[in-house]
Amino acid sequence: MTRRLTTSAMIASFVDEGMRTTPAPFGHALAALAEQRPEVVGLTADLGKYTDMHLFAQAHPERYFQVGMAEQHLLGAAAGMAEVGLVPFAATYSVFATRRAYDFLCLDIAEPGLNVNVIGGLPGLTTGYGPSHQATEDVSLLRGVPGLTIVDPCDSVDIEQAVPQLAAHPGPTYLRLLRGKVATILDEYDYRFELGKAAELRPGRDVVLVSSGLMTMRALAAAEELARHHVDVSVVHCPTIKPFDAGTVLRAADTDRLLVTLENHSVVGGLADAVATALVTGGKPRSLVPIGLPDEFLAAGALPTLHDRYGLSTDKVVERVLHELS
């Protein structure tokens, strides 16, 4: 009898009810890319099923490497493979790739500028298992690593289109992975992922929501709800946090509209800080309202409850925007 793989309760879905989803877009995209590029390899640290890397393993078992629960070895091995011309995708949880293996990512991968693609699962508040698994500060840790590209995808469209671009990029990358049944929404907005570029998904006269990651999903839903309150909302999606597309954001922010940032990350060191820096260094200083996770260790619990508690739910975003406009 074939044993069916199931999903642990810790990887609970945060997709809003009624949204279309695509199963395991990262795993399928990587397996498809490997059909075209024989140098692509996949590695994981005992988390194949929980990073969707198991799909790559099934399709290309001879190019899949399971290193066990040893994240420093994972990144060191990936660096060695890149040195000899392979294109590794190394998948683990974000907390382990950043907190536990930070020095290996910096000195083995980023300092020599190797084409290693680090895939970080459970970014921000996408698990209810508490601080040991919630990577609420991963972007903040990695923005200071020279030459490292950081991608925070919104949905399956972003992920599927990002994977081949990450492989083609000459230097190191870090992808905040959304796995399992991932929302599919950006195909409704005449959008294509382009590494290093932001995109205005919808125009609006009253408010500009600048968002990244799953919070673009929430920004779009909030914009629809705010329209019922006669508030016209623009949404600017920033899937690449570094290098940051300051030009697109500055053009959107150079108005008297309320400016709000939304991110599935601490309000310290992430998208809000990137936008604020772009405003000041671009000679367009102005106020903004940051919506993100608080500067504290978060509670454990059910994801819908936690997203509501910490202000990431669509209802809480709408409530915050209306409060700021009042």
GIWO-V536095 format. One line per field, one symbol per residue. ss: DSSP state (~ for helix, > for strand, _ for the rest). phi: phi as a letter, one per 20 degrees, with the letter a starting at -180 (. if undefined). burial: I if it has 24 or more other ideal C-beta (glycine too) atoms within 12 Angstrom, else O. Layout:
ss = ???
phi = ???
burial = ???
//
This chain:
ss = ________~~~_________>>>_~~~~~~~~~~~~___>>>>>____~~~__~~~~~~_~~~>>>____~~~~~~~~~~~~~___>>>>>>>~~~~~~~_~~~~~~~~~_____>>>>>>_>___________>__~~~~~~_____>>>____~~~~~~~~~~~~~____>>>>____>>>__~~~__________>>>>____>>>>>__~~~~~~~~~~~~~~_____>>>>>__>>>___~~~~~~~~____>>>>>>>>>____~~~~~~~~~~~_______>>>>>_________~~~~~~~____~~~~~~~~~~~~_
phi = .eeefddfffdffdffgnffccflffgffffffffecfefcccbdmcgfecmffffffecffddcdenfbfffgfffffffffdoededddbfgfffefedgffffeedffemeeddeddelflddbeengfceeecffgfefeegmeecdcfebffgffefgfffffffdfccdefdcmedgccffecldcfcgncebeebeaedbdddcblfffgfffffffffffemdedecdedfdebfeefgfffffeebeffdcdcbeagfendfgfffffffffemcfaebdedaefeafefeqfggfffffenefggffggfffffef
burial = OOOOOOOOOIIIIIIIOOIOIIIIIIIIIIIOIIOOIOOIIIIIIOIIIIIIIIIIIOIIOOIIIIIOOOIIIIIIIIIIIIOOOIIIIIIIIIIIIIIIIIOIIIOIIIOOOIIIIIIIIIIIIIIIIOOOIIIIIIIIIIIOIOIIIIIIIIIIIIIIIIIIIIIOIOIIIIIIIIIIOIIIIIOOIOIOIOIIIIIIIIOIOIIIIIIIIIIIIIIIIIIIIIOOOOIOIIIIIIIIIIIIIIOIIIOIIOOOIIIIIIIIIIIOIIIIIIIIIIIOOOOOOOOIIIIIIOOOOIOOOOIOOIIOOIIIIIOIIIOIIIOOOO
//
